Amino acid sequence: MERSFEAYFRQNRLPHLWCPGCGNGIVMKAIVQAIEKEGLTQDNTVIVSGIGCSSRASGYMDFDTLHTAHGRAIPFATGVKLANPELNVVVITGDGDCTAIGGNHFIHGCRRNVDLTVVLFDNNIYGMTGGQASPMTPTGKKATTAPYGSVDRPFNACALAGAAGATYVARSTAFHVKHLTDMISGGLRNKGFSFIEAMVQCPTAYGRKNKMGDPAKMMAWMRDNAVMKAAWDKLPEGEKQGEKFPIGVFKQEEGVAYDVAYEKVIEIAGGARK
């Protein structure tokens, strides 16, 4: 079997430090396969990450990479894109990193339509720092900060991204590997803010606390509850309740990317100085 994706990893940094059965490696591989599929190179692609389990992925990927402060991956990535608009900039983030401490940066990145491809590794919990509940922890699920079940309503990150102005929004899972790769590929092709939620299993901090079984059973849960968007749209409202959720492309539209708009400001300012 051809394993061309291995060229995109820093072999001297492997094996990784993720727990056995974690889904993060699946998403990391899907990202590099999408990069290869779209014909991008290691010289014209930059990987930016924040803090958390998922954000450790940038250290394993053989690109120019930037491991930033907690919640600040999107503004750092915005700076990279504005400094050199020719670069393809991919942001790796987690549900806590992106939607909690990084929440404002997330919505304003969408609003500005910055030309970034943001992949959210959604494991429903703060995995690296102790298993605390995140803004994506489902209501009723347990965490170290919610031992009797979370009473908070979780974000629908895809709906939030679309409402805030992202021009490409999609979701997939660590079980649906080819589908996930295709969703990321679509984001790389989009000229503007692309957001892909990748649902991943966290057997150690989330699955164990909520008695979800081993990693295989957690992936089977994704298989059994994910519904392709075309089929989801045809379901009666009563059948959209419970644990089932849609996957696919939720939004795809044209919009002026932030770097393009900013270049026009620079041109105007240059003319005004003359």
FIKE-34794 format. One record per residue (C-alpha): x, y, z; residue number from 1. Coordinates in pm, 1 decimal, always signed. Layout:
// FIKE-34794
         xx         yy         zz     n
          X          Y          Z   NUM
...
//
This chain:
// FIKE-34794
         xx         yy         zz     n
       +0.0       +0.0       +0.0     1
     +131.0     +342.9      -95.3     2
     +210.3     +550.0     +212.1     3
     +305.4     +880.3      +48.4     4
     +152.4    +1070.5     +341.8     5
     +449.8     +969.0     +558.1     6
     +662.1    +1229.0     +376.9     7
     +460.8    +1499.0     +553.6     8
     +562.8    +1390.0     +904.6     9
     +874.4    +1455.3    +1110.2    10
     +974.8    +1094.4    +1160.6    11
    +1222.4    +1184.8    +1436.2    12
     +932.9    +1320.1    +1646.0    13
     +735.2     +996.6    +1631.4    14
     +581.9     +800.1    +1798.7    15
     +330.8    +1059.8    +1914.9    16
     +228.2    +1122.6    +2275.6    17
     -150.1    +1080.6    +2229.7    18
     -326.7     +815.5    +2435.2    19
     -387.8     +473.4    +2276.5    20
     -711.1     +486.6    +2076.6    21
     -718.4     +867.2    +2045.8    22
     -868.1     +993.7    +1719.5    23
     -629.5    +1286.8    +1675.2    24
     -384.1    +1092.1    +1460.6    25
     -662.3    +1002.5    +1217.2    26
     -748.5    +1368.9    +1164.6    27
     -381.7    +1467.2    +1134.6    28
     -339.9    +1208.6     +859.2    29
     -658.5    +1331.0     +687.5    30
     -515.5    +1685.4     +683.7    31
     -192.4    +1583.2     +511.3    32
     -380.5    +1361.9     +265.5    33
     -604.3    +1656.0     +178.3    34
     -297.0    +1877.0     +134.2    35
     -145.0    +1617.2      -98.6    36
     -474.6    +1572.2     -284.9    37
     -501.4    +1946.3     -351.1    38
     -145.1    +1967.6     -480.4    39
      -17.7    +2192.9     -203.0    40
     +345.6    +2162.6     -101.0    41
     +541.7    +2173.2     +220.9    42
     +703.5    +2495.6      +99.2    43
     +379.5    +2688.8      +44.4    44
     +180.9    +2557.8     +341.8    45
     +200.4    +2666.4     +705.0    46
      +46.5    +2480.3    +1000.3    47
      -57.8    +2687.4    +1304.3    48
     -186.0    +2541.6    +1630.9    49
     -283.9    +2659.1    +1977.4    50
     -268.3    +2460.7    +2302.4    51
     -422.7    +2122.8    +2380.8    52
     -407.4    +1758.5    +2275.6    53
     -494.7    +1832.4    +1913.3    54
     -257.0    +2125.3    +1888.6    55
      +40.8    +1898.6    +1945.7    56
      -13.1    +1779.0    +1587.5    57
     +185.2    +2070.5    +1442.9    58
     +500.4    +1934.2    +1606.3    59
     +469.6    +1608.8    +1410.6    60
     +399.9    +1769.1    +1072.0    61
     +693.2    +1847.3     +841.6    62
     +593.6    +2197.2     +733.5    63
     +676.5    +2544.4     +858.4    64
     +476.4    +2522.5    +1180.7    65
     +378.3    +2761.1    +1457.1    66
     +271.1    +2637.9    +1803.6    67
     +110.3    +2942.2    +1965.4    68
      -54.7    +3050.2    +2290.2    69
     -380.8    +2903.2    +2418.1    70
     -673.9    +3018.1    +2203.5    71
     -456.2    +3241.6    +1983.9    72
     -394.3    +3019.6    +1681.9    73
     -635.4    +3211.1    +1454.9    74
     -486.8    +3561.1    +1512.2    75
     -133.0    +3424.6    +1468.8    76
     -245.8    +3252.2    +1148.8    77
     -411.6    +3575.4    +1032.4    78
      -76.2    +3750.7    +1071.2    79
      +98.9    +3482.8     +865.8    80
     -161.4    +3510.4     +589.2    81
     -147.7    +3890.4     +572.8    82
     +233.4    +3889.5     +571.9    83
     +239.8    +3645.9     +277.1    84
     -101.7    +3594.3     +109.4    85
      +48.2    +3331.9     -123.9    86
      +77.6    +3083.9     +163.4    87
     -183.1    +2820.1     +241.1    88
     -246.0    +2846.9     +615.8    89
     -402.9    +2560.2     +812.3    90
     -509.1    +2601.9    +1174.9    91
     -528.4    +2302.7    +1407.7    92
     -733.9    +2364.9    +1720.8    93
     -942.1    +2189.0    +1984.8    94
    -1291.3    +2249.0    +2119.5    95
    -1160.9    +2426.2    +2430.3    96
     -883.6    +2612.7    +2248.2    97
    -1119.6    +2739.2    +1976.0    98
    -1458.1    +2790.2    +2139.8    99
    -1362.5    +2887.0    +2497.9   100
    -1049.2    +3101.6    +2545.3   101
    -1025.9    +3145.2    +2166.5   102
    -1395.2    +3207.3    +2108.9   103
    -1370.0    +3575.5    +2021.0   104
    -1082.8    +3513.5    +1780.7   105
    -1289.3    +3236.6    +1621.2   106
    -1600.4    +3445.2    +1552.5   107
    -1401.5    +3744.5    +1429.1   108
    -1189.6    +3525.9    +1200.9   109
    -1518.4    +3405.6    +1050.7   110
    -1656.7    +3759.1    +1035.0   111
    -1352.9    +3890.6     +848.9   112
    -1347.7    +3587.7     +616.8   113
     -974.2    +3539.8     +668.3   114
     -842.3    +3286.8     +415.5   115
     -761.8    +3010.0     +664.9   116
     -855.7    +2642.9     +683.6   117
     -945.0    +2579.5    +1047.6   118
     -979.3    +2215.7    +1155.6   119
    -1141.1    +2175.2    +1496.8   120
    -1057.5    +1843.5    +1665.9   121
    -1374.9    +1800.9    +1873.1   122
    -1328.5    +1547.3    +2153.7   123
    -1598.7    +1711.3    +2371.5   124
    -1362.0    +1777.9    +2661.8   125
    -1034.7    +1935.4    +2776.8   126
     -826.0    +1622.4    +2733.6   127
     -471.5    +1742.0    +2804.2   128
     -532.8    +1954.7    +3113.3   129
     -739.1    +1719.3    +3325.4   130
    -1071.4    +1631.4    +3163.4   131
    -1266.4    +1947.9    +3238.6   132
    -1593.7    +2021.2    +3058.0   133
    -1554.1    +2232.6    +2744.6   134
    -1808.3    +2446.4    +2554.7   135
    -1862.8    +2138.9    +2335.1   136
    -1936.5    +1890.3    +2615.7   137
    -2292.0    +1762.0    +2559.7   138
    -2550.3    +1838.9    +2826.9   139
    -2562.9    +1561.2    +3084.0   140
    -2216.3    +1422.4    +3006.0   141
    -1960.3    +1399.0    +3285.9   142
    -1624.7    +1568.8    +3323.7   143
    -1392.1    +1641.3    +3614.4   144
    -1560.6    +1980.6    +3653.0   145
    -1904.6    +1828.7    +3599.5   146
    -1900.8    +1503.7    +3802.8   147
    -2282.4    +1480.3    +3799.2   148
    -2320.3    +1578.4    +3434.5   149
    -2286.0    +1913.0    +3258.8   150
    -2587.0    +2144.1    +3283.4   151
    -2453.6    +2379.1    +3014.4   152
    -2585.7    +2367.7    +2660.4   153
    -2300.0    +2299.4    +2416.7   154
    -2209.8    +2513.0    +2118.8   155
    -2301.2    +2397.5    +1771.2   156
    -1965.0    +2511.1    +1634.3   157
    -2066.3    +2468.1    +1269.9   158
    -2379.7    +2680.4    +1315.0   159
    -2173.4    +2939.6    +1501.6   160
    -1912.6    +2955.2    +1224.1   161
    -2175.2    +2990.9     +953.5   162
    -2366.0    +3261.6    +1139.4   163
    -2044.6    +3453.8    +1209.7   164
    -1954.1    +3469.4     +839.3   165
    -1735.7    +3170.0     +746.6   166
    -1775.8    +3092.3     +376.6   167
    -1713.3    +2716.0     +405.4   168
    -1845.2    +2506.2     +695.6   169
    -1836.4    +2126.6     +721.7   170
    -1833.3    +1840.3     +972.1   171
    -1709.4    +1482.6     +969.0   172
    -1575.4    +1221.3    +1210.1   173
    -1267.6    +1010.5    +1275.4   174
    -1468.2     +707.7    +1160.0   175
    -1553.3     +855.3     +818.2   176
    -1191.5     +893.1     +708.0   177
    -1237.8     +948.5     +332.1   178
    -1532.9    +1178.7     +394.7   179
    -1326.2    +1376.8     +647.1   180
    -1040.6    +1410.6     +396.4   181
    -1286.8    +1536.1     +134.2   182
    -1432.7    +1792.3     +377.1   183
    -1083.2    +1926.4     +451.5   184
     -999.9    +1930.0      +78.6   185
    -1305.3    +2147.0      +17.0   186
    -1187.1    +2385.4     +285.5   187
     -841.6    +2411.5     +129.5   188
     -997.3    +2501.4     -206.8   189
    -1219.5    +2770.4      -57.8   190
    -1090.3    +3128.5      -76.1   191
    -1197.8    +3255.7     +263.9   192
    -1254.8    +3127.6     +617.2   193
    -1305.9    +2750.2     +606.9   194
    -1417.2    +2564.6     +917.7   195
    -1420.2    +2185.8     +947.7   196
    -1533.6    +2018.8    +1269.3   197
    -1369.1    +1677.3    +1302.9   198
    -1534.5    +1471.1    +1575.3   199
    -1276.2    +1249.7    +1747.4   200
    -1290.5     +988.6    +2019.6   201
    -1117.3    +1057.5    +2351.9   202
    -1127.9     +722.7    +2532.5   203
     -919.8     +835.7    +2830.0   204
    -1070.0    +1164.1    +2952.8   205
    -1417.2    +1158.1    +2797.4   206
    -1507.6     +800.5    +2708.3   207
    -1398.2     +647.2    +3036.1   208
    -1575.8     +913.4    +3243.1   209
    -1898.3     +855.2    +3047.6   210
    -1872.4     +475.4    +3023.7   211
    -1865.9     +478.3    +2643.0   212
    -1648.8     +168.1    +2610.2   213
    -1320.0     +120.4    +2427.9   214
    -1206.9     +330.9    +2127.8   215
    -1366.0      +88.7    +1879.8   216
    -1702.7     +127.7    +2051.0   217
    -1667.2     +506.5    +2048.5   218
    -1600.6     +498.0    +1675.3   219
    -1896.4     +265.8    +1627.2   220
    -2107.1     +529.7    +1803.4   221
    -1994.0     +782.6    +1540.4   222
    -2077.6     +536.9    +1263.0   223
    -2423.8     +467.8    +1400.0   224
    -2522.6     +826.5    +1482.2   225
    -2372.2    +1031.3    +1199.6   226
    -2616.5    +1106.6     +916.7   227
    -2510.6    +1246.9     +579.9   228
    -2652.6    +1595.4     +537.3   229
    -2863.4    +1509.8     +231.6   230
    -3038.7    +1236.3     +432.1   231
    -3054.9    +1455.8     +744.4   232
    -3240.2    +1729.6     +558.0   233
    -3513.4    +1478.8     +464.4   234
    -3566.4    +1350.5     +818.1   235
    -3880.3    +1457.8    +1007.9   236
    -3796.3    +1696.9    +1291.4   237
    -3891.0    +1434.7    +1547.1   238
    -3616.8    +1204.1    +1419.5   239
    -3345.1    +1469.8    +1455.3   240
    -3351.3    +1439.9    +1833.6   241
    -3128.4    +1233.9    +2060.6   242
    -2766.1    +1160.9    +1974.3   243
    -2789.9    +1163.0    +1594.9   244
    -2609.6    +1446.1    +1413.4   245
    -2547.9    +1555.1    +1052.4   246
    -2214.8    +1542.6     +869.3   247
    -2123.8    +1703.2     +538.4   248
    -2097.9    +2054.2     +396.3   249
    -2332.6    +2299.1     +571.8   250
    -2230.3    +2620.0     +397.5   251
    -2034.4    +2709.8      +85.9   252
    -2049.4    +3054.8      -67.8   253
    -1836.7    +3320.9     -230.6   254
    -1699.2    +3609.8      -27.6   255
    -1413.1    +3859.5      -39.5   256
    -1121.6    +3716.2     +157.8   257
     -964.3    +3942.9     +418.1   258
     -618.6    +3948.8     +258.7   259
     -772.8    +4063.6      -71.6   260
     -968.2    +4340.5     +100.4   261
     -658.1    +4443.8     +295.6   262
     -447.6    +4466.7      -20.5   263
     -697.9    +4718.1     -159.4   264
     -657.3    +4929.9     +154.6   265
     -280.1    +4923.1     +104.7   266
     -321.5    +5033.9     -258.0   267
     -553.4    +5318.8     -157.3   268
     -317.4    +5428.4     +120.3   269
      -23.7    +5422.9     -121.0   270
     -212.4    +5638.8     -369.2   271
     -315.9    +5881.9      -96.7   272
      +49.4    +5932.2       +8.0   273
     +135.0    +6030.4     -349.4   274
//
